C-alpha cells in the first residue's frame, strides 16, 4: 500500500511579487513602502475613456 501524504502543520502563505499576502490594502501599502506607487497621471481615468464607459451604464 502507498503511504498517504501528510499535510504540514504550518501552512505556507501565498505571497505576491511584493512579498505580501494578496489583498488590495496590502498591495497599496507595500507599494508605498517600496516607493513605487503610481503617479497621479496613471491613477486617474481619461475623460474620453470615462465617457465611453458611462455610455454603457444602465440607468
C-alpha positions in Angstrom: 0.0 0.0 0.0 1.1 3.5 -0.7 1.6 5.9 2.2 -0.7 8.8 2.4 0.9 12.2 2.2 0.7 14.3 5.4 0.0 17.9 5.4 2.5 20.1 7.2 1.3 21.7 10.4 2.1 25.2 9.4 0.5 26.2 6.1 2.6 28.3 3.7 1.0 31.6 3.0 1.0 32.6 -0.6 2.8 35.8 -1.3 2.8 38.0 -4.4 5.8 39.7 -6.0 5.8 42.5 -3.4 6.2 39.9 -0.7 2.8 40.5 1.0 -0.4 38.5 1.2 -2.7 39.3 -1.8 -5.2 42.0 -0.8 -5.8 45.4 -2.2 -4.8 47.2 1.0 -1.6 45.1 1.5 -0.6 45.8 -2.1 -1.2 49.5 -1.8 0.8 49.7 1.4 3.6 47.6 0.1 4.0 49.8 -3.0 4.0 52.9 -0.8 6.8 51.4 1.4 8.9 50.5 -1.6 8.3 53.9 -3.2 6.8 52.5 -6.4 3.3 53.8 -6.1 1.7 55.1 -9.3 1.7 58.8 -10.3 -1.5 60.8 -10.3 -1.5 60.8 -14.1 -1.6 57.0 -14.2 -4.1 56.6 -11.4 -6.9 58.6 -13.0 -9.1 57.5 -15.9 -9.1 59.6 -19.1 -12.1 61.7 -19.8 -12.6 60.0 -23.1 -12.5 56.5 -21.5 -14.8 57.6 -18.7 -17.4 59.0 -21.2 -17.3 55.8 -23.2 -17.8 53.7 -20.1 -20.6 55.9 -18.9 -22.5 55.4 -22.1 -22.6 51.6 -21.4 -24.1 52.1 -17.9 -27.7 51.1 -17.4 -29.9 53.7 -15.8 
